[in-house]
């Protein structure tokens, strides 16, 4: 089950198959999965993060507890060896899911999700979590791509430099144009400059700027539950279709730079080349 840690709780069928793979008898597999999920939730290792239920590590759980709980006297703090921890409003240390370190960041299997993130509890954070957990991750499962968001990067150094590295080296970038966030447009321009695959998303209520409105964009109606929920599978399919097109023919990148300066090429050492 270790392969499921830090990821969304898999489909029940996948958990049953995993149980059988480790030797659980067929007639016991259903009960095994039920017991596994109930116990994960009971001990706090199954939590709702970024819009989906995820299996977290013990270190992550300990870091989320108040400083006076969850520690044995004299035991080292896991935050000293497991990565950066950001304080939350109630004084607890909270880290995001699916932490990616330098050693784990295999850019050829990475999709970098560019989106306005906002503060905890803000509309932007809720939006980013909803799109990540309900639409993007499920749509990308078939491609074997790990979705990374800026707040999921955990390695020493300047966060801006790390974001630029992901923009220039990830196999795919998904850019969420919702809220007209200036950082998103800046990061999207960098990706355009290196002519690598991008998929655009936006809330249906948001206007797309004129220089991007000719690019195919998945428009998602978030005006209410009754508008959003019935179309979730359709939105996932639309995202998957755009991703498939981008990955199948990365040289056919369509953006304002390729349109008006088709011979322009920017080479970055270490960035993937599809020419």
C-alpha positions as CSV (number, residue, x, y, z in Angstrom):
1,X,0.0,0.0,0.0
2,X,3.0,2.3,0.2
3,X,2.5,3.4,-3.4
4,X,-0.8,5.1,-2.4
5,X,0.8,7.3,0.3
6,X,0.5,11.1,-0.5
7,X,-2.0,10.4,-3.3
8,X,-5.7,10.5,-3.6
9,X,-7.5,7.5,-2.0
10,X,-7.6,5.1,-5.0
11,X,-10.8,3.6,-6.4
12,X,-12.1,0.6,-4.4
13,X,-11.2,-1.8,-7.2
14,X,-7.6,-0.7,-7.1
15,X,-7.4,-1.2,-3.4
16,X,-8.9,-4.7,-3.7
17,X,-6.3,-5.6,-6.4
18,X,-3.5,-4.2,-4.1
19,X,-4.8,-6.4,-1.3
20,X,-4.8,-9.5,-3.5
21,X,-1.3,-8.6,-4.7
22,X,0.0,-8.8,-1.1
23,X,-1.6,-12.2,-0.5
24,X,-5.1,-11.4,0.9
25,X,-7.5,-14.2,-0.1
26,X,-10.1,-13.2,-2.7
27,X,-13.0,-13.8,-0.2
28,X,-11.4,-11.5,2.3
29,X,-10.3,-8.7,0.0
30,X,-13.5,-6.6,0.4
31,X,-13.4,-6.9,4.2
32,X,-9.7,-6.1,4.1
33,X,-10.2,-2.9,2.2
34,X,-13.1,-1.8,4.5
35,X,-10.9,-2.3,7.5
36,X,-8.0,-0.6,5.9
37,X,-10.0,2.6,5.1
38,X,-11.8,2.7,8.5
39,X,-8.5,2.3,10.4
40,X,-6.8,5.0,8.2
41,X,-9.5,7.5,9.1
42,X,-9.6,6.5,12.7
43,X,-5.9,7.1,13.2
44,X,-6.0,10.3,11.2
45,X,-4.0,9.1,8.2
46,X,-6.9,9.7,5.8
47,X,-7.6,13.4,5.4
48,X,-9.3,15.7,2.9
49,X,-6.6,17.8,1.3
50,X,-6.8,19.9,-1.9
51,X,-10.3,18.8,-2.6
52,X,-9.9,15.0,-2.2
53,X,-9.4,12.3,0.4
54,X,-5.7,11.4,0.6
55,X,-3.5,9.0,2.5
56,X,-0.9,10.9,4.4
57,X,2.3,9.9,6.1
58,X,2.8,9.6,9.8
59,X,5.3,12.5,9.6
60,X,2.7,14.7,8.0
61,X,0.2,13.8,10.7
62,X,2.6,14.6,13.4
63,X,3.5,17.9,11.9
64,X,-0.2,18.8,11.8
65,X,-0.6,18.3,15.5
66,X,-0.2,21.0,18.1
67,X,3.4,21.2,19.4
68,X,2.3,19.8,22.8
69,X,0.7,16.7,21.2
70,X,1.9,13.8,19.1
71,X,5.5,13.9,20.2
72,X,7.5,11.8,22.6
73,X,9.8,13.8,24.9
74,X,13.2,14.1,23.3
75,X,12.1,12.8,20.0
76,X,13.3,14.8,17.0
77,X,10.7,17.0,15.2
78,X,9.8,15.5,11.8
79,X,9.8,19.0,10.3
80,X,13.6,19.1,10.6
81,X,14.0,16.3,8.1
82,X,10.7,16.0,6.2
83,X,10.5,19.5,4.7
84,X,9.1,22.9,5.1
85,X,6.0,23.4,7.3
86,X,3.8,26.5,7.2
87,X,2.0,27.7,10.3
88,X,-1.8,27.7,10.1
89,X,-4.3,30.2,11.7
90,X,-4.9,27.9,14.7
91,X,-1.2,27.7,15.5
92,X,-0.7,24.2,14.0
93,X,1.9,23.4,11.4
94,X,0.3,22.3,8.2
95,X,1.9,21.0,5.1
96,X,0.3,20.3,1.7
97,X,-0.1,16.8,0.2
98,X,2.0,15.0,-2.3
99,X,5.3,16.7,-1.3
100,X,7.8,16.7,-4.2
101,X,11.5,16.9,-3.5
102,X,14.5,17.2,-5.9
103,X,15.0,13.5,-6.0
104,X,11.4,12.7,-6.7
105,X,10.8,15.4,-9.3
106,X,11.0,13.5,-12.5
107,X,9.9,16.2,-14.8
108,X,9.0,13.9,-17.7
109,X,6.2,12.5,-15.6
110,X,5.2,15.9,-14.1
111,X,2.3,18.1,-14.9
112,X,2.7,21.6,-13.3
113,X,-0.6,23.1,-12.3
114,X,-0.4,26.9,-12.6
115,X,-3.3,28.5,-10.7
116,X,-4.1,31.3,-8.2
117,X,-3.7,29.6,-4.8
118,X,-4.6,32.2,-2.2
119,X,-4.7,31.9,1.5
120,X,-6.2,29.0,3.4
121,X,-10.0,29.3,3.3
122,X,-10.0,31.9,0.5
123,X,-12.2,31.5,-2.6
124,X,-9.0,31.1,-4.7
125,X,-7.7,28.3,-2.5
126,X,-11.1,26.5,-2.5
127,X,-11.2,26.9,-6.3
128,X,-7.7,25.6,-6.8
129,X,-8.3,22.6,-4.5
130,X,-11.6,21.8,-6.2
131,X,-10.1,21.8,-9.7
132,X,-7.1,19.9,-8.6
133,X,-8.8,17.1,-6.7
134,X,-12.1,16.8,-8.7
135,X,-11.0,17.5,-12.3
136,X,-7.3,17.6,-13.0
137,X,-5.9,14.7,-11.1
138,X,-8.6,12.3,-12.2
139,X,-8.3,13.4,-15.8
140,X,-4.5,12.9,-15.8
141,X,-4.4,9.5,-14.1
142,X,-4.5,7.7,-17.4
143,X,-1.4,9.5,-18.6
144,X,0.7,8.6,-15.5
145,X,1.5,12.2,-14.8
146,X,2.0,13.5,-11.3
147,X,0.3,16.9,-10.7
148,X,2.4,19.4,-8.8
149,X,1.2,22.8,-7.6
150,X,3.5,25.6,-6.4
151,X,2.5,25.0,-2.7
152,X,3.4,21.3,-3.1
153,X,7.1,22.0,-3.8
154,X,9.3,21.2,-0.9
155,X,13.0,21.8,-1.4
156,X,15.5,24.4,-0.2
157,X,15.8,27.5,-2.3
158,X,13.9,30.4,-3.7
159,X,10.3,29.4,-4.5
160,X,10.2,31.7,-7.6
161,X,13.3,29.8,-9.0
162,X,11.7,26.5,-8.3
163,X,8.4,27.5,-10.0
164,X,10.4,28.7,-13.1
165,X,12.2,25.3,-13.1
166,X,8.9,23.5,-13.2
167,X,7.6,25.8,-15.9
168,X,10.6,25.1,-18.1
169,X,11.1,21.4,-17.5
170,X,7.7,19.8,-16.8
171,X,6.3,17.7,-19.5
172,X,3.0,19.4,-19.3
173,X,1.6,22.6,-17.8
174,X,-2.1,23.2,-17.0
175,X,-2.8,26.9,-16.7
176,X,-5.9,28.0,-14.8
177,X,-6.9,31.5,-16.1
178,X,-9.6,32.0,-13.5
179,X,-9.6,35.1,-11.4
180,X,-7.3,36.9,-13.9
181,X,-4.3,36.3,-11.6
182,X,-1.2,38.2,-12.9
183,X,1.2,35.5,-11.7
184,X,-0.6,32.9,-13.8
185,X,-0.3,35.0,-16.9
186,X,3.4,35.7,-16.2
187,X,4.1,32.0,-15.7
188,X,2.1,31.1,-18.8
189,X,4.2,33.5,-20.9
190,X,7.4,31.8,-19.8
191,X,6.0,28.4,-20.8
192,X,4.9,29.9,-24.2
193,X,8.5,31.1,-24.7
194,X,9.9,27.6,-24.6
195,X,7.1,26.3,-26.8
196,X,6.2,23.4,-24.6
197,X,2.7,21.8,-24.1
198,X,0.1,23.8,-22.2
199,X,-3.6,23.1,-21.5
200,X,-5.8,26.1,-20.5
201,X,-8.7,26.1,-18.1
202,X,-11.0,28.9,-16.9
203,X,-14.2,29.4,-15.0
204,X,-17.0,30.0,-17.4
205,X,-17.8,33.3,-15.8
206,X,-14.3,34.7,-16.5
207,X,-13.4,36.6,-19.7
208,X,-10.2,35.3,-21.4
209,X,-7.8,38.1,-22.4
210,X,-7.8,38.8,-26.2
211,X,-4.3,37.5,-26.8
212,X,-5.3,34.1,-25.4
213,X,-8.9,33.8,-26.4
214,X,-8.1,32.1,-29.7
215,X,-6.4,29.2,-27.9
216,X,-8.6,26.2,-27.1
217,X,-9.6,26.5,-23.4
218,X,-11.7,24.2,-21.2
219,X,-14.5,26.4,-19.8
220,X,-15.9,25.1,-16.5
221,X,-19.2,26.4,-15.0
222,X,-18.8,26.8,-11.3
223,X,-21.8,29.1,-10.8
224,X,-23.5,26.5,-8.6
225,X,-23.5,22.8,-7.5
226,X,-26.4,22.0,-9.9
227,X,-24.3,23.4,-12.8
228,X,-21.0,21.9,-11.9
229,X,-21.6,18.4,-10.5
230,X,-23.6,16.9,-13.4
231,X,-20.8,17.9,-15.8
232,X,-17.8,16.7,-13.8
233,X,-17.2,13.7,-16.0
234,X,-17.6,15.8,-19.1
235,X,-15.0,18.3,-17.8
236,X,-12.6,15.5,-17.0
237,X,-13.0,14.1,-20.5
238,X,-12.4,17.6,-22.1
239,X,-9.2,18.0,-20.0
240,X,-8.0,14.6,-20.9
241,X,-8.7,15.2,-24.6
242,X,-6.7,18.4,-24.5
243,X,-3.9,16.7,-22.6
244,X,-3.8,13.9,-25.1
245,X,-3.6,16.2,-28.1
246,X,-0.8,18.3,-26.4
247,X,1.3,15.2,-25.5
248,X,0.8,13.4,-28.8
249,X,2.0,16.4,-30.8
250,X,4.1,18.7,-28.6
251,X,5.6,20.4,-31.6
252,X,2.2,21.7,-32.6
253,X,2.2,24.1,-29.6
254,X,-0.3,26.9,-30.3
255,X,0.3,30.3,-28.6
256,X,0.8,33.9,-29.6
257,X,4.6,33.4,-29.9
258,X,4.3,30.4,-32.2
259,X,1.7,32.2,-34.3
260,X,3.6,35.5,-34.9
261,X,7.2,34.3,-34.6
262,X,7.1,30.6,-35.8
263,X,10.9,30.4,-36.1
264,X,11.6,31.7,-32.6
265,X,13.2,29.1,-30.4
266,X,14.3,29.4,-26.8
267,X,16.7,26.7,-25.6
268,X,17.0,26.1,-21.9
269,X,19.6,23.7,-20.6
270,X,17.9,20.8,-18.9
271,X,14.5,21.6,-20.4
272,X,12.8,18.9,-22.5
273,X,13.3,19.2,-26.3
274,X,10.6,18.0,-28.7
275,X,12.1,19.4,-31.9
